[in-house]
Amino acid sequence: MEISTIPLYLYAAYSLETKGHSQWDPGISAFRTIISVVIEEMRHLSLARNLMLAIGAGDQITFYDRKFISHYPGLMLHRLPDLELHLEPCTKDLMDRIFMPLELPEKYDVPPQPGRYNTIGQFYKSIEDGFRYLADHDPEFWSQTPDSLKYQYTSTYWNYQGGGEPVVVSDLKSAMSAMKTIVEQGEGIDPSKAIVPTNPVSPQPGLNELSHYAKFKRIRDGIDVIGVVKPVPTDPRVADFEGPVIGLANLFNAAYCYVLCMLDKLYTLPRQLVPGRPSPRYHVGRTFIAAMSGLLYPIADILTRTPSGGHDGDPINAAPTFEYYDFSAEQSKSGCKTKKEHLMWLCDQAIVSFPELGGDDGVRWLLTEIPDVDLSSRDKQAS
């Protein structure tokens, strides 16, 4: 679920020329609002992954997979009525037409919906019912949990300023807490109430925040100001571009897919608490966050500022396409042995036309610092 919404939200945020506004504006910028939702969606992704690990289903999902990466336009999976998702520039209409319906809160006393669902809350209600049934009827249901605990995600470094803490799933109670966080923090429970606990698992008086639905409604209502929007296309494809921008668009897609590879790598590494020894998991977790902000945003920013022709007489810029990048096929063309080497090679090709990728703290430098996802944890410790 979250892996299909994060590109939507990032694309809308990347389309904004104006990142913030003066102290006289009634709300914060739409850019900050959208990014705050992305941060929480990332945490929800880790909670869903912990749930799967706890019941022995962790190996059923690989983030870097052609079949798993979303395509746009595309229907939101299993939703009733159909909701078509698009990569679009940020507008009030986008909030009203896609973002708010996507995060629509459930009404009170509505039934669980295990197949096609009206709200995400009803979908999770059906999952909760399934967990309860299996916990009552299958004595081996939690048998995978003890071994999974060392692989579950416990530290969302990007989220210390709010949004609660990760939930380690070890039994039915903690599983319910994880799903409660996803639903209440994301969509909210009561459509008439915009405020939800900052930490739904352990709510405290005065520690509240807006649900995702309410945040998008503030943008729709003009409270959180959109500002200037770059002229970017709807549902772009690399095949739509011409000239050097093609290499830059491929670099973005490769970087995006590499971030997904880092997530996959993270869940193969156990937590390590041995004093004096480096922790590969810690390194991957920290640099994953750096890659999200230090790789994806700078490349997207250059893309969305680069003209790519016109449409019906109006100039239009390039934009990130969030497409699957086939490392295995493309590495053979570059002669690189690892995904990281190939990513650096792509950057070296693009930097000729886009020198902004260089510099002491630029994209090219950061690529030297991220871990190589093709190395084993033992190789990483030795390197």
C-alpha positions in Angstrom: 0.0 0.0 0.0 2.6 2.6 1.2 5.0 1.8 -1.6 2.4 2.9 -4.2 1.5 6.2 -2.4 5.0 7.4 -1.6 6.0 8.2 -5.2 2.6 10.1 -5.6 3.4 12.3 -2.7 7.0 12.8 -3.5 6.2 13.8 -7.1 3.7 16.4 -5.9 6.3 17.8 -3.4 9.1 17.8 -6.1 6.8 19.8 -8.4 6.8 22.8 -6.0 9.1 25.7 -6.7 8.2 27.3 -3.3 9.4 25.3 -0.4 8.3 27.6 2.4 6.4 30.8 3.1 6.7 33.9 5.3 5.7 34.2 8.9 2.5 35.9 7.8 1.0 32.9 6.0 -1.8 31.1 8.0 -0.3 27.7 7.6 3.0 26.0 6.8 4.0 25.3 3.2 2.3 22.5 1.2 5.8 21.1 0.6 6.5 20.6 4.3 3.0 19.1 4.8 3.4 16.6 2.1 6.9 15.6 3.2 5.6 15.0 6.7 3.1 12.6 5.3 5.9 10.8 3.3 7.9 10.4 6.5 5.0 8.7 8.3 4.2 6.5 5.3 7.8 5.3 5.5 7.2 4.4 9.1 4.0 2.6 8.2 5.9 0.6 5.6 8.3 -0.5 8.3 5.4 -1.5 10.6 3.8 -3.6 7.8 7.1 -5.2 7.2 7.5 -6.0 10.9 4.0 -7.6 10.9 5.0 -9.9 8.0 8.3 -10.8 9.6 6.5 -11.7 12.9 4.4 -14.4 11.2 7.1 -15.8 9.0 6.0 -14.1 5.8 8.9 -11.7 5.5 10.4 -13.4 2.5 7.2 -13.0 0.5 7.9 -9.3 -0.3 10.9 -7.8 -2.1 10.8 -4.1 -2.5 13.1 -4.1 -5.5 11.0 -6.2 -7.8 9.5 -5.3 -11.2 6.2 -6.7 -10.2 6.1 -4.9 -6.9 7.0 -1.4 -8.1 3.9 0.6 -8.9 3.0 1.9 -12.4 1.3 5.2 -13.1 -1.4 5.7 -14.0 -2.7 2.8 -12.2 -5.7 1.8 -10.0 -5.3 1.7 -6.2 -5.3 -2.0 -5.4 -8.6 -3.5 -4.4 -10.3 -0.2 -3.7 -14.0 0.2 -4.2 -15.0 2.5 -6.0 -12.0 2.5 -8.3 -9.4 5.3 -7.6 -6.8 5.9 -10.4 -3.5 7.1 -9.1 -1.4 9.6 -11.2 2.0 11.3 -10.8 0.8 14.9 -11.0 2.0 18.4 -10.1 0.7 19.7 -6.8 -2.7 21.4 -7.0 -5.8 21.8 -4.8 -7.7 19.6 -7.3 -5.1 16.8 -6.8 -5.7 16.9 -3.1 -9.5 16.7 -3.6 -9.5 14.2 -6.4 -6.8 11.7 -5.3 -4.9 12.4 -2.1 -7.9 12.9 0.2 -10.0 9.9 -1.2 -6.9 7.8 -0.9 -6.6 8.6 2.8 -10.3 8.7 3.5 -11.1 7.9 7.1 -13.4 5.0 7.9 -16.8 5.7 9.5 -17.8 4.3 12.8 -19.4 0.8 13.0 -18.5 -0.1 9.4 -17.7 -3.8 8.6 -14.3 -5.2 7.8 -13.7 -5.6 4.0 -11.1 -8.3 3.2 -11.6 -8.2 -0.6 -12.4 -4.8 -2.1 -12.5 -2.1 0.4 -14.0 1.4 0.7 -11.3 2.7 3.2 -7.9 1.5 4.3 -9.2 1.3 7.8 -11.8 -1.3 6.8 -9.1 -3.2 5.0 -7.0 -3.3 8.1 -10.0 -4.3 10.2 -10.2 -7.5 8.1 -6.5 -8.1 8.7 -7.0 -7.6 12.5 -9.8 -10.2 12.4 -7.6 -12.6 10.6 -4.8 -12.2 13.1 -7.2 -12.8 16.0 -8.6 -15.9 14.3 -5.2 -17.5 13.6 -3.9 -16.6 17.0 -6.9 -18.5 18.5 -6.9 -21.5 16.2 -3.3 -22.0 15.1 -0.9 -22.9 18.0 2.1 -22.4 15.6 1.0 -18.9 14.4 3.6 -17.0 16.4 6.3 -19.7 16.1 8.4 -17.5 13.7 8.3 -14.5 15.9 11.3 -15.1 18.3 13.7 -15.5 15.4 12.2 -12.5 13.5 12.7 -10.0 16.4 16.4 -9.4 15.5 15.4 -8.5 11.9 12.5 -6.2 12.7 12.9 -2.5 12.2 13.2 -0.7 15.6 14.7 2.7 14.9 13.2 5.1 12.4 15.9 7.7 12.6 14.0 10.1 10.4 11.0 10.3 12.7 12.3 11.4 16.1 10.4 14.7 16.0 7.0 13.0 16.0 4.8 10.3 14.8 5.5 7.8 17.6 8.0 5.0 17.7 8.3 1.7 15.7 6.4 -1.3 17.1 8.2 -4.6 17.5 5.6 -7.2 16.7 5.9 -10.2 19.0 2.3 -11.2 19.8 -1.3 -10.4 19.1 -1.3 -7.3 21.3 1.7 -5.7 19.6 0.3 -6.6 16.1 -2.9 -4.8 16.9 -0.8 -1.8 18.1 1.1 -1.7 14.8 -2.1 -1.7 12.8 -3.7 0.9 15.0 -0.8 3.2 14.4 -1.0 2.8 10.6 -4.8 3.4 10.5 -5.2 6.2 13.0 -2.1 8.1 12.2 -2.6 7.8 8.5 -6.3 8.1 7.8 -7.8 8.9 11.2 -10.9 7.1 12.5 -13.6 9.7 12.6 -14.1 11.8 9.5 -15.4 14.7 11.6 -12.2 14.9 13.7 -8.9 16.0 12.2 -6.8 15.4 15.3 -5.2 12.1 16.1 -2.6 11.1 18.8 1.0 11.7 17.8 1.7 8.2 19.2 -1.5 6.1 18.7 -0.1 3.2 20.8 0.5 5.4 23.8 -1.6 8.6 23.5 -0.9 11.4 25.8 -2.9 14.6 26.5 -1.8 17.5 24.3 0.5 15.3 22.1 -1.6 15.3 18.9 -1.2 15.9 15.2 -3.3 16.0 12.0 -4.2 12.8 10.2 -3.0 12.5 6.6 -6.5 13.2 5.4 -6.7 16.4 7.4 -3.2 17.5 6.2 -4.2 17.1 2.6 -7.5 18.9 3.3 -5.5 21.9 4.7 -3.7 22.1 1.3 -7.0 21.8 -0.5 -8.5 24.6 1.6 -5.5 26.9 0.9 -4.3 26.9 4.6 -1.0 25.2 3.8 0.0 27.2 0.8 1.1 25.5 -2.5 3.0 28.5 -3.9 4.7 28.3 -7.3 4.4 25.0 -9.2 6.9 24.0 -11.8 5.6 23.1 -15.3 6.0 19.3 -15.0 4.0 16.6 -16.9 1.4 14.1 -15.6 2.6 10.5 -15.6 5.9 11.1 -17.4 8.0 8.3 -18.9 11.7 8.3 -19.6 10.7 7.4 -23.2 9.0 10.8 -23.4 12.3 12.7 -23.0 15.0 13.6 -25.5 18.6 14.5 -25.2 20.8 14.5 -22.0 17.8 14.6 -19.7 17.2 10.9 -20.5 20.4 10.1 -18.7 19.3 12.2 -15.7 15.9 10.5 -15.6 17.6 7.1 -15.7 19.9 8.1 -12.9 16.8 9.0 -10.8 15.1 5.7 -11.4 18.3 3.8 -10.7 18.7 5.8 -7.4 15.1 5.2 -6.5 15.4 1.4 -7.1 18.7 1.4 -5.2 16.9 2.9 -2.2 14.5 0.0 -2.4 17.5 -2.4 -2.6 18.8 -0.8 0.6 15.4 -1.5 2.3 15.7 -5.1 1.2 19.2 -5.3 2.5 18.2 -3.7 5.8 15.8 -6.5 6.5 18.4 -9.2 5.9 20.8 -7.8 8.6 20.2 -8.6 12.2 20.5 -6.0 15.0 24.0 -6.1 16.4 24.9 -4.9 19.9 28.5 -6.0 20.2 30.6 -3.2 21.7 33.5 -2.2 19.5 32.2 -3.9 16.4 30.7 -2.0 13.4 27.0 -2.6 12.7 26.2 -3.1 9.0 22.5 -2.7 9.8 23.0 0.7 11.5 25.1 1.9 8.6 22.4 0.8 6.0 19.6 2.4 8.1 21.4 5.7 8.4 22.5 6.0 4.8 19.1 4.9 3.6 17.8 8.2 5.1 20.6 10.1 3.5 19.8 8.5 0.1 16.2 9.5 0.4 17.0 13.2 0.9 20.5 13.4 -0.5 20.1 11.4 -3.7 16.4 11.5 -4.8 15.6 15.1 -4.0 18.6 16.7 -5.7 18.2 14.7 -8.8 14.5 15.3 -8.9 15.1 19.0 -8.4 17.4 19.2 -11.4 14.9 17.2 -13.5 12.0 19.4 -12.6 14.0 22.6 -13.6 15.1 21.2 -16.9 13.0 22.0 -20.0 12.0 19.0 -22.0 10.1 20.5 -24.9 6.5 21.8 -25.1 2.9 20.6 -24.9 0.1 22.3 -26.8 2.4 25.4 -27.1 3.2 25.5 -23.4 6.8 24.8 -22.1 7.1 21.8 -19.9 10.0 20.5 -17.8 11.2 17.0 -17.2 10.3 15.1 -14.0 11.1 11.9 -12.1 9.2 8.9 -13.4 9.6 6.3 -10.6 10.0 3.5 -13.1 11.7 0.1 -12.5 15.4 0.2 -13.4 16.8 -3.1 -14.5 20.3 -3.2 -12.9 21.0 -6.7 -14.1 20.4 -5.8 -17.8 22.1 -2.4 -17.7 25.2 -3.4 -15.7 26.3 -5.6 -18.6 26.3 -2.6 -20.9 28.4 -0.5 -18.5 30.7 -3.3 -17.5 30.1 -2.6 -13.8 30.2 -5.5 -11.3 27.8 -4.1 -8.7 24.7 -1.9 -8.5 26.6 0.8 -6.7 29.3 0.9 -9.3 26.7 1.1 -12.0 24.9 3.9 -10.2 28.2 5.9 -9.9 28.7 5.2 -13.7 25.3 6.6 -14.5 26.1 9.7 -12.4 29.4 10.2 -14.2 27.6 10.1 -17.6 24.9 12.6 -16.4 27.4 15.0 -14.7 28.8 16.0 -18.1 25.5 17.8 -18.9 24.5 18.5 -15.3 27.5 19.5 -13.3 25.3 20.3 -10.3 25.5 16.6 -9.5 29.1 17.1 -8.4 30.7 19.1 -5.6 31.9 18.3 -2.1 28.4 17.4 -0.8 26.7 16.6 -4.1 25.1 13.5 -5.4 28.3 12.0 -6.8 30.0 12.4 -3.4 27.1 10.8 -1.5 27.2 7.8 -3.9 30.7 7.0 -2.6 29.4 6.9 1.0 26.4 4.6 0.7 26.8 0.9 1.3 27.1 -1.6 -1.5 23.9 -3.7 -1.4 25.6 -6.5 -3.4 28.1 -7.1 -0.5 27.3 -9.5 2.3 27.4 -8.2 5.9 30.7 -10.1 6.3 32.2 -8.4 3.3 30.9 -5.0 4.6 32.7 -5.5 7.9 35.9 -6.3 6.2 35.8 -3.5 3.7 
